[in-house]
């Protein structure tokens, strides 16, 4: 069974345009925050917090509907669609009580403490696979 990492964000006034809608960039940043939180929780659980980081190399977002500021809070539902030797692809839905507003895909590369690309360890892969979405048939 695939786990979904779930987080919440309060919509800030600075996230909103003059028409009362949350900026698209803010929704992408919400998704990025959820990915960072998921990786940090893995680092804490595996006690590898000083092992480097994941750097975002590519972002793609699809926007389904306007997100009004009056929603006050959004839910971020994050899963992983792909794990390769050196990167992880995160998929995040940004939702509110009125539905799904965007779907953000982020490809993140594993970076070591020396700033150089490195492989996703077996230990990390075994932890991340819990959030891996099964391939479509």
BAROFI-331886 format. One record per residue (C-alpha): residue in three letters; x, y, z. Coordinates in nm, 2 decimals, decimal comma, m for minus. Layout:
<recs>
@r->ala | X->X | Y->Y | Z->Z
...
</recs>
This chain:
<recs>
@r->unk | X->0,00 | Y->0,00 | Z->0,00
@r->unk | X->0,13 | Y->0,35 | Z->m0,09
@r->unk | X->0,15 | Y->0,61 | Z->0,18
@r->unk | X->0,07 | Y->0,97 | Z->0,11
@r->unk | X->0,27 | Y->1,24 | Z->0,29
@r->unk | X->0,01 | Y->1,50 | Z->0,41
@r->unk | X->0,08 | Y->1,86 | Z->0,51
@r->unk | X->m0,12 | Y->2,17 | Z->0,56
@r->unk | X->m0,04 | Y->2,53 | Z->0,48
@r->unk | X->m0,22 | Y->2,85 | Z->0,59
@r->unk | X->m0,26 | Y->3,09 | Z->0,30
@r->unk | X->m0,07 | Y->3,41 | Z->0,37
@r->unk | X->m0,17 | Y->3,75 | Z->0,24
@r->unk | X->0,16 | Y->3,76 | Z->0,05
@r->unk | X->0,05 | Y->3,45 | Z->m0,14
@r->unk | X->m0,25 | Y->3,63 | Z->m0,29
@r->unk | X->m0,30 | Y->3,86 | Z->m0,60
@r->unk | X->m0,51 | Y->4,17 | Z->m0,62
@r->unk | X->m0,81 | Y->3,95 | Z->m0,73
@r->unk | X->m0,80 | Y->3,74 | Z->m0,42
@r->unk | X->m0,65 | Y->3,43 | Z->m0,58
@r->unk | X->m0,34 | Y->3,24 | Z->m0,46
@r->unk | X->m0,04 | Y->3,30 | Z->m0,70
@r->unk | X->0,06 | Y->2,99 | Z->m0,90
@r->unk | X->0,41 | Y->3,03 | Z->m0,78
@r->unk | X->0,29 | Y->3,01 | Z->m0,42
@r->unk | X->0,12 | Y->2,67 | Z->m0,50
@r->unk | X->0,45 | Y->2,55 | Z->m0,64
@r->unk | X->0,63 | Y->2,66 | Z->m0,32
@r->unk | X->0,38 | Y->2,48 | Z->m0,11
@r->unk | X->0,45 | Y->2,16 | Z->m0,30
@r->unk | X->0,83 | Y->2,22 | Z->m0,26
@r->unk | X->0,78 | Y->2,26 | Z->0,11
@r->unk | X->0,60 | Y->1,93 | Z->0,13
@r->unk | X->0,88 | Y->1,75 | Z->m0,05
@r->unk | X->1,14 | Y->1,90 | Z->0,18
@r->unk | X->0,94 | Y->1,80 | Z->0,49
@r->unk | X->0,91 | Y->1,44 | Z->0,35
@r->unk | X->1,28 | Y->1,42 | Z->0,29
@r->unk | X->1,36 | Y->1,57 | Z->0,63
@r->unk | X->1,14 | Y->1,32 | Z->0,81
@r->unk | X->1,32 | Y->1,05 | Z->0,63
@r->unk | X->1,66 | Y->1,19 | Z->0,73
@r->unk | X->1,55 | Y->1,21 | Z->1,09
@r->unk | X->1,40 | Y->0,86 | Z->1,10
@r->unk | X->1,71 | Y->0,71 | Z->0,94
@r->unk | X->1,95 | Y->0,93 | Z->1,15
@r->unk | X->2,12 | Y->1,06 | Z->0,83
@r->unk | X->2,06 | Y->1,43 | Z->0,88
@r->unk | X->2,42 | Y->1,53 | Z->0,80
@r->unk | X->2,43 | Y->1,33 | Z->0,47
@r->unk | X->2,36 | Y->1,61 | Z->0,22
@r->unk | X->2,03 | Y->1,71 | Z->0,06
@r->unk | X->1,80 | Y->1,68 | Z->m0,25
@r->unk | X->1,82 | Y->1,96 | Z->m0,50
@r->unk | X->1,53 | Y->2,04 | Z->m0,73
@r->unk | X->1,63 | Y->2,01 | Z->m1,09
@r->unk | X->1,29 | Y->2,03 | Z->m1,27
@r->unk | X->0,94 | Y->2,14 | Z->m1,18
@r->unk | X->0,62 | Y->2,10 | Z->m1,38
@r->unk | X->0,28 | Y->2,23 | Z->m1,26
@r->unk | X->m0,07 | Y->2,18 | Z->m1,39
@r->unk | X->m0,33 | Y->2,42 | Z->m1,26
@r->unk | X->m0,69 | Y->2,29 | Z->m1,25
@r->unk | X->m0,88 | Y->2,57 | Z->m1,08
@r->unk | X->m0,82 | Y->2,91 | Z->m0,91
@r->unk | X->m0,74 | Y->2,89 | Z->m0,54
@r->unk | X->m0,93 | Y->3,16 | Z->m0,36
@r->unk | X->m0,76 | Y->3,32 | Z->m0,05
@r->unk | X->m1,08 | Y->3,26 | Z->0,15
@r->unk | X->m1,00 | Y->2,89 | Z->0,15
@r->unk | X->m0,76 | Y->3,00 | Z->0,43
@r->unk | X->m0,58 | Y->2,66 | Z->0,43
@r->unk | X->m0,46 | Y->2,41 | Z->0,17
@r->unk | X->m0,38 | Y->2,04 | Z->0,20
@r->unk | X->m0,07 | Y->1,91 | Z->0,03
@r->unk | X->m0,08 | Y->1,54 | Z->m0,06
@r->unk | X->0,26 | Y->1,41 | Z->m0,17
@r->unk | X->0,37 | Y->1,08 | Z->m0,32
@r->unk | X->0,67 | Y->0,96 | Z->m0,52
@r->unk | X->0,63 | Y->0,85 | Z->m0,88
@r->unk | X->0,99 | Y->0,75 | Z->m0,96
@r->unk | X->1,31 | Y->0,66 | Z->m0,78
@r->unk | X->1,63 | Y->0,62 | Z->m0,99
@r->unk | X->1,99 | Y->0,58 | Z->m0,89
@r->unk | X->2,04 | Y->0,95 | Z->m0,84
@r->unk | X->1,70 | Y->1,12 | Z->m0,82
@r->unk | X->1,34 | Y->1,11 | Z->m0,68
@r->unk | X->1,03 | Y->1,25 | Z->m0,85
@r->unk | X->0,77 | Y->1,39 | Z->m0,61
@r->unk | X->0,40 | Y->1,44 | Z->m0,71
@r->unk | X->0,20 | Y->1,68 | Z->m0,50
@r->unk | X->m0,17 | Y->1,77 | Z->m0,52
@r->unk | X->m0,26 | Y->2,11 | Z->m0,37
@r->unk | X->m0,62 | Y->2,09 | Z->m0,25
@r->unk | X->m0,88 | Y->2,28 | Z->m0,05
@r->unk | X->m1,23 | Y->2,22 | Z->0,06
@r->unk | X->m1,34 | Y->2,32 | Z->m0,30
@r->unk | X->m1,12 | Y->2,06 | Z->m0,47
@r->unk | X->m0,78 | Y->2,01 | Z->m0,63
@r->unk | X->m0,62 | Y->2,33 | Z->m0,76
@r->unk | X->m0,29 | Y->2,21 | Z->m0,89
@r->unk | X->m0,07 | Y->1,91 | Z->m0,94
@r->unk | X->0,31 | Y->1,97 | Z->m0,91
@r->unk | X->0,58 | Y->1,74 | Z->m1,02
@r->unk | X->0,94 | Y->1,79 | Z->m0,89
@r->unk | X->1,24 | Y->1,60 | Z->m0,99
@r->unk | X->1,51 | Y->1,61 | Z->m0,71
@r->unk | X->1,87 | Y->1,49 | Z->m0,74
@r->unk | X->2,06 | Y->1,36 | Z->m0,44
@r->unk | X->2,35 | Y->1,58 | Z->m0,34
@r->unk | X->2,62 | Y->1,48 | Z->m0,10
@r->unk | X->2,77 | Y->1,70 | Z->0,18
@r->unk | X->3,05 | Y->1,80 | Z->m0,07
@r->unk | X->2,79 | Y->1,95 | Z->m0,31
@r->unk | X->2,84 | Y->1,67 | Z->m0,56
@r->unk | X->2,57 | Y->1,44 | Z->m0,70
@r->unk | X->2,55 | Y->1,10 | Z->m0,53
@r->unk | X->2,35 | Y->0,79 | Z->m0,54
@r->unk | X->2,02 | Y->0,74 | Z->m0,35
@r->unk | X->2,13 | Y->0,49 | Z->m0,08
@r->unk | X->1,96 | Y->0,15 | Z->m0,04
@r->unk | X->1,84 | Y->0,27 | Z->0,30
@r->unk | X->1,68 | Y->0,58 | Z->0,15
@r->unk | X->1,53 | Y->0,39 | Z->m0,13
@r->unk | X->1,37 | Y->0,14 | Z->0,11
@r->unk | X->1,22 | Y->0,42 | Z->0,31
@r->unk | X->1,10 | Y->0,62 | Z->0,00
@r->unk | X->0,94 | Y->0,32 | Z->m0,16
@r->unk | X->0,66 | Y->0,34 | Z->0,09
@r->unk | X->0,55 | Y->0,66 | Z->m0,09
@r->unk | X->0,59 | Y->0,52 | Z->m0,44
@r->unk | X->0,28 | Y->0,52 | Z->m0,66
@r->unk | X->0,24 | Y->0,19 | Z->m0,84
@r->unk | X->0,28 | Y->0,23 | Z->m1,22
@r->unk | X->m0,03 | Y->0,25 | Z->m1,42
@r->unk | X->m0,13 | Y->m0,06 | Z->m1,61
</recs>
